[in-house]
Amino acid sequence: MTDNVIKVLIVDDSGFMRMVLKDIIEKQPDMKIVGIAKTGLEGVEKAIELKPNVITMDVEMPELNGLEAVKLIMKKSPTPIIMVSSLTSKDSEITLEALENGAVDFIQKPAGSVSFTFRSIADELLEKIRNAAKIDPKNLIRKALPVKKPKISAALRGQKIVLIASSTGGPRSLDTIIPNLPKGINVPVVVVQHMPPGFTKSLANRLDKISELTVKEAEDNEELKPDTVYIAPGSFHLGLKANGNKVYTYLDSSDKINNVRPAADFTFDKAAEIYKSNIVAAVLTGMGKDGAKGAFKIKHYGGKIIAESKDTCVVYGMPKAVVEEGYADFVLPNYEIAEKIVELL
């Protein structure tokens, strides 16, 4: 086997799913299946023994579920893991927790159980495997972070906005930043995380439970309120429009930008037109360059840009693009970003 062949371990309790995944992956000249496991526990054992480059991990399994398996693999043999999730709310919640604990990405099982429905997303699965194989396993290990919870020293003007863009590895960085934004910042926060429908709602619900600010999935035509975090819903760009001295959201289903929807560039662009210099934006971990064009526009109007440093990124792609273009005012690990946001407000 040559060094550039991606070694894949399949972990799934469904014989049908194992067959479909095996069929898709085996046809690729740059991939090889090195093992198949039927339970989470067997998956952990084979991950340690076989040292695959990438693991596909079912969510619901006997002995250990996907989340428990992810936690053990990250402790014993850190490996890029792609969760294979159904559309149920329970699966989406477990998947999000797995992403916060080291899994790098996920793919949705299509509705229905015939094999051609899963083969319809074969290209997406293969792209995610190839992307995951590029991730340094050392970046998956979650260390104890010296997070400083900022204090609000004076009444803020309340006319600013905070924008955050994130993709691969984003849930973990958001989990570090959003809960550490204190109540009383007196501004809205808008988050664009690349995720499909259902998962953005679960992400909002999870963050809301552990944050001082209210966190919700954004809806169409709702007024932005201070001390509220709005998560762009999957499959829609999130735009902002001004009406008098109020700002409202709107959902847009136009073409993907940077091959994603929601796209941070869309939201950053619309926000810059309204808030001008009164923007603090953070571009977090993720593949690609989404957020870079939007950061340019924010900089043009005098807003401030924070890029997550390579130290805490799972994938140093989106922030790297912002840094290399010279748009970043600050380059910080995720555990220092909440404090810097409050300082800049």
Buried (B, 14 or more C-beta within 10 A) or exposed (E): EEEEBBBBBBBBBBEEBBBBBBEBBEEBEEBBBBBBBBBBBBBBBBBEEBEBBBBBBBBBBEBBBBBBBBBBBBEEBBBBBBBBBBBEEEBBBBBBBBBBBBBBBBBBBBEEEEBEEBBEBBEEBBBBBBBBBEBEBEBBEBEEEEBEEBEEEEEBEEEBBBBBBBBBBBBBBBBBBBBBBBEBBBBBBBBBBBBBBBBBBBBBBBBBEEBBBBBBBBEEEEEBEBBBBBBBBBBBBBBBEEEEEEBBBBBBEEEEBBEBBBBBBBBBBBBBEBBEEBBBBBBBBBBBBBBBBBBBBBBEBEBBBBBBBBEBBBBBBBBBBBBEBEBBBBBBBBBBBBBBBBEBB
